[in-house]
Every structure is written in structure tokens, then in C-alpha cells.
Amino acid sequence: MAKLNGNWNYYQWADCGKGFGIHSFLLIVALTCLFPLFWMVRSSLMSMDTIFADTALIPARLHFANYVQAWVDGHFGIYFINSVIYTASVVSGIVFIASLAAYAFSRLRFPGRNFFFYVFVLAMMIPLPGSFVPLYVMMNKLGLVNTRFGYILCMINLGLSMSILLLKTFFDKMLPDLEDAARLDGCGRLGIWWYVALPLARPAIAVIVIFNALNVWNEYILAQLLLNDPSLMPLQRGIMLFQGVYSVNYPVLMAGLTISVIPILLVYLLMQKHIVKGLSSGAIVG
Amino acid sequence: MKKIVIILLGVLIFCGCGKPREPLNTITLWHWMTDRDPALQELARRYAKQTGVKVQVELYAPSDTYTQRIIAAAQARVLPDIYGILDKKEIFASFIDNGFVADLSPYFKKDNGAWEKSFFAQALDVNRFPQGNIYKIPPGIYGVPIDVTNIQMLYNKNLLKKAGIARPPLTFDEFMADVAALHRVGVTGFVSGWGEMWMVDCFASNYAFNIMGEEKVMATFRGELAYTSGEWLKVLRVFQTMAAPGVLAEGIVTKTNKDAEQAFALERAAFAFNGYWCVNVYNQMNPKLAYGVMMPPVINSERPMKIWGGAGSSFVVNNHSPNKEQAVAFLKWLTAKEQQTFLSQATLNLPANRAALSDIPPVLADFAKVMDQTTHPTIWPYNEHPLVTEALDRGLQSIVIGEKTPQQVAQEVQAVKVRVMAKKK
């Protein structure tokens, strides 16, 4: 009533101010996240002549040909397929191995359990460049340099530590009663993992999927190290082709980046619900 | 469950099918130059057509990833037949020391040194280890330059015309007079990426060589001449003079070279200090830009200006390669006039072969003309300690923004030098 009369009391003003403040803050955060994406798409539609001179938000002339050039000159066709293969294989491998390992670390009792778990956690501390030389030497000895298998194995290895840690934390909170019930129904260890633990860990798995998919999709350093054959290279290599030693073809580079962002954006949008759940509600399982 | 495991294993086994190693009549070349890759691929095709030897050109970019790959491949003893070492000279030396790089001197000296003579001497110097070098490497030439580089000044023809300037300045006094004339018609005088310290260092080094000569610069590095000496104060005063209103682009000491390139390409400044690669950059940013190349204007007319330059990109031959002879033959072919001209025309880089100058774009030829006046820290007998260089470069930036005087900077740099020398002793 007070509102209708236009005479707000202190609490209503405070509420309104708080809401305005929060929304303004969130709007600024959203804008700072979205603006680089907008700028990328905008730049991808400009030409090299106008990209440095035209300061308008929307370019006067749109150059969609940049996308064609990025796709053709950057050999995006084959790189795109490679990236899809790598992302799907690595993410499946990580989910499969990490969920089994995390379940074992969480629910099984065996000698050296904590030791091995901390070894995995410690592996997270080693930066990727630090492991380049030993990784290359080992892969070379195994004859896995310049093979998809070698690259996939290395990428699985890179993503395991974080995924095991995340899933173990999740499985630790799983009620023992659920396992007992499954055991009464005739499930063995693998059965409990498959029918009980994995379905319950869906939010955590969603987080693992998106984080690792993002990592693999954006990875190119290890690919450049382990792969020689251009037909085995991932998408990011195509983007690198537009960055000259001294000069950069910005519009085509931005078009390439836009193309490369779309799939990962779709994965994120599809799994958004699970990711938010996985990040925020890991406390209660079952 | 079993099905999933079987499918996963199937996928992994399929993915594991690798390619067999290359046959012996195939040379493998690893490089990092994204902009030169199509031209190198084309040359490889031509070479295969002419000789029947296949050259597999493999690109690994960016350069830091390439360097990691080279180091890893060296450790695993799987270096390609031809590759480049992008690291410091001491790393280059360690590669030679470990037997990863072939000594190419006998090939260069063959036929009365015909191959050696075809290059600019400065281009070979980067790959040369003279007698008694500090790395204790047996004397010889260990790399083949495929292009050269130098850093000079550029001028915008239209803006100079607008200010009524008939020709680019030859002396520093003329330069300052031209800049004043440009200022009168509302044009900024000079832009450079002085936010990057090596650019400031390079500019200062040019004037140090011009004002006091190489011997005195080296004497300074050895600790025999102080930075507070009259000669060095003259060098520092160049920056103080240039800090006058209207001479330097606004915020020059915060500009990266990319920003500076953009400013010159968009005609926001009449003069720039930049490397030859700017030809490529300006061509992309503003193909209509009318500009010329000039040496930095001298202060001491009795001594020629020495600019930074030398080998741009070089390749080495794997000493353990079974295709060593074929690899050298390919590099010989690659650095011959015809191929160098093609590379230069296709990539707008300066050719390493002198004979190729006649057939390349005029602006590149202008850049390359003064290759004999180039020098570079990598070929100096002495180098300044990095801490002293940093103090000098920061000091120069401070002079430009009017924070410090040349005297103050000279004293500060000398203090760092004394500390470094004392520590050395």
C-alpha cells in the first residue's frame, strides 16, 4: 500500500537499493564476460583494411567470406573432426578411469590407498611444460609419437588427477546404506559402481565432462609436440596458422575462433543444469 | 558393461594405427614460421620435381612450442634432418657440443667459398663460431640463414609532403627540424614500440655506436668506460631532445611494437623505428600506405650509423641424419638466388642471398641495401650484463617521460654497473 502511495519506508528503499546494486553488479559481470565474445564475432566480420580503422560497434560492411577462408585455409574440416575424436575419446576415457579409480579410493580398503591417491593429487601440481621432455621421450620409446592413441593417452593422463579428486569427494559422501541395499539385490563391486555410484555422481561427471572437454578442445601445445602429421592435428592448430611470426590476419583469426567456440558453447549450454548442480550441491548424495 | 569396454578398446586400437617412418630419399624439415609455410611447401614441391628428393616440411607453431619440441626431440634422439634453433647462442652451442648440429664449413668453403660468398656476411656471423669462442666450440659455420633482418626508420611520404619536407633527414638536427615542421601542421613526429625495452635498447645502441664507436661501447661493457662519461651522456641526451613537445607519439613508452605499427600504418605519425617485418604488417593493415626506409639520422657525421641486424631465420643440419648430404644440398638450393627471390616475393622477407636483391620489392631492397652496416649483440665480443641493460632501458624511458635527467640516469646505471662488476670479481 505504501508502495502504491509512493511513500516507501526505509526497508523498502533498502531492499530496492540492494536489488539494484546486485543486479547492476551482475549486469557488469555479464557484460565483461560477453563483450569479448561480441568483439570476437564483430572482428570476424570485418576486413583487414577496416579492423584497425573502423571503431563502430557494428561494422558497416559484413565480410562473411572470412568464415569461408578460415574453414578452407585453416583446414578446419579435418581439424574439426580430429578435435571431436580427441575430445570424445579423452573425456570418455577420463570419466571411465577416474570414476573407477575414485570409487576404489573412496570405498575400497587396500594397502597404499592414501599414498596412491595423494600421488594422483600431487600430479596436478606438475605444470604441463614441465612434463614435455619425459612425455615425448616415453611416447617415442613406446612408438606412440604421431599417433592418435598416444595423444589421447597423454590427454587422459592430464585430466585424471582433478577428475579423481572431484569424484572421490563425491563418492565419500555417498550413504553406505545405498551400497548395502544394492548388495542385497545381488550387485557386486562393479555393479554397485555402475548401477548406484555412477548415476548418483551425474552432476560431478557433468562438471568433469565440461572441464575436460574444454581442456582438450583448446589444447594444442601437446598436440604440436606429439603429432607430426597435419592430418592428425586438432582444431587449435588451424587457428595458429593465422598467426604469423610478425603479422596476424585478425579477421580470419577471429572467424576461426568463433567457429571453434561454437561446439564447446553448445556442450556447456546442454550441460549447464548439471554443472551448476555439480558445483553447488555436492554435499548431499542419494 | 562388457560392450562398452570392447568398444573403447576398439576405438583405442584403431587410433593407435600410426604411420611408418619416412623412407631415406625423404628429408624432413621442422620449422616454426607460419607465414612462410606455404612458400616453403611450394619450394619443397619444386625441389622434388627437380631432384626426385622429397622434402617434408612440417610446421610447429608458435615458436615457444617449437622450441619445446626441438629440445624434447633432441633428448629422444629423433631430431629431423633440418631444423632451426631459436634459443640463445649458448643453447645453440650446447646443441653443437652434444653433436646434434653438423659443421657446415666444408660445404661453405667448397669451390673457393662460393656458397659462403653468396650470403651477407652478417647473416652468417650469427651461425659462425670463430676461433677461441667463449663456448669452446670448434671454429666453423653451423647454420644456414634463409633470410636476414634489420631495424631502421620509416617515413610517411604523404605526411612529409604535407609539412613541405622534400627528402627524409640525414642528420639528427635535420630530423628535429622536420619534426618541428610536422608539429606545425598537426602531425606527430615519431612512433615506436618503446614500451618494449629491447626497442629502446636497440635505438640507444644505434646512437651509442654512432657517437662513440664500437670500441668504446665494448669498453663500457668491459667496465673500462663509465656510463657517466661525456659520450654516454650524449646518447642519453638524444632521448631528452626527442622528449620535446610534438616529437614523440603520446604514451610512446607504453606502446608495444604492435601498437606502434598500427599508429604508423594509420598515418598517425610521420616517422617510425621498426624492423623490416613492418613491410608485411603495413601491407596488411594499410596497403595504400606510402612510405620509405631511411637509416636513423646521424649525430656524428664522421662515423657511420650501425643498426641492429643479421640473420633472420636459420636452419641447421642434424649431424646424425642419414640424409646429411641431401639436407645440405637442399639448403644450398633453398638459398640460391632463384629460391631466395621467390621466398622474398611470397613472404615479404629480406633474402639472405645478396644476388636476390635485384628482383625483390623496392622497399625490401631498400631495407637490405644497408646490411653491411648492421651489427647485433649476438655477434659482439662482449655483452652487457642484463641488470645494467635493464637499468639503462628503464632510465631511457624515464628520460622520455621527463621523470629523470640524463645525468641522473647515467649515475643510476653506473651504480648498477659497479655493483655487477663487484659481484663478478
Chai-1 contact restraints between the chains, C-beta under 6 A:
chainA,res_idxA,chainB,res_idxB,connection_type,confidence,min_distance_angstrom,max_distance_angstrom,comment,restraint_id
A,M48,B,Q284,contact,1.0,0.0,6.0,A-B,restraint_1
A,F52,B,Q262,contact,1.0,0.0,6.0,A-B,restraint_2
A,F52,B,M285,contact,1.0,0.0,6.0,A-B,restraint_3
A,F132,B,Q68,contact,1.0,0.0,6.0,A-B,restraint_4
A,F132,B,A72,contact,1.0,0.0,6.0,A-B,restraint_5
A,V133,B,A72,contact,1.0,0.0,6.0,A-B,restraint_6
A,V133,B,Q75,contact,1.0,0.0,6.0,A-B,restraint_7
A,Y136,B,A72,contact,1.0,0.0,6.0,A-B,restraint_8
A,Y136,B,A76,contact,1.0,0.0,6.0,A-B,restraint_9
A,V137,B,Q75,contact,1.0,0.0,6.0,A-B,restraint_10
A,V137,B,A76,contact,1.0,0.0,6.0,A-B,restraint_11
A,N140,B,A76,contact,1.0,0.0,6.0,A-B,restraint_12
A,N140,B,V78,contact,1.0,0.0,6.0,A-B,restraint_13
A,N146,B,G18,contact,1.0,0.0,6.0,A-B,restraint_14
A,T147,B,G16,contact,1.0,0.0,6.0,A-B,restraint_15
A,T147,B,G18,contact,1.0,0.0,6.0,A-B,restraint_16
A,R148,B,C15,contact,1.0,0.0,6.0,A-B,restraint_17
A,F149,B,L12,contact,1.0,0.0,6.0,A-B,restraint_18
A,F149,B,C15,contact,1.0,0.0,6.0,A-B,restraint_19
A,F149,B,G16,contact,1.0,0.0,6.0,A-B,restraint_20
A,I152,B,C15,contact,1.0,0.0,6.0,A-B,restraint_21
A,I221,B,T65,contact,1.0,0.0,6.0,A-B,restraint_22
A,Q224,B,Y60,contact,1.0,0.0,6.0,A-B,restraint_23
A,Q224,B,T65,contact,1.0,0.0,6.0,A-B,restraint_24
A,L225,B,R69,contact,1.0,0.0,6.0,A-B,restraint_25
A,N228,B,E58,contact,1.0,0.0,6.0,A-B,restraint_26
A,M240,B,A61,contact,1.0,0.0,6.0,A-B,restraint_27
A,L241,B,T34,contact,1.0,0.0,6.0,A-B,restraint_28
A,G244,B,T34,contact,1.0,0.0,6.0,A-B,restraint_29
A,G244,B,D35,contact,1.0,0.0,6.0,A-B,restraint_30
A,V245,B,M33,contact,1.0,0.0,6.0,A-B,restraint_31
A,V245,B,D35,contact,1.0,0.0,6.0,A-B,restraint_32
A,Y246,B,W277,contact,1.0,0.0,6.0,A-B,restraint_33
A,Y246,B,N280,contact,1.0,0.0,6.0,A-B,restraint_34
A,S247,B,N280,contact,1.0,0.0,6.0,A-B,restraint_35
A,S247,B,V281,contact,1.0,0.0,6.0,A-B,restraint_36
A,S247,B,Q284,contact,1.0,0.0,6.0,A-B,restraint_37
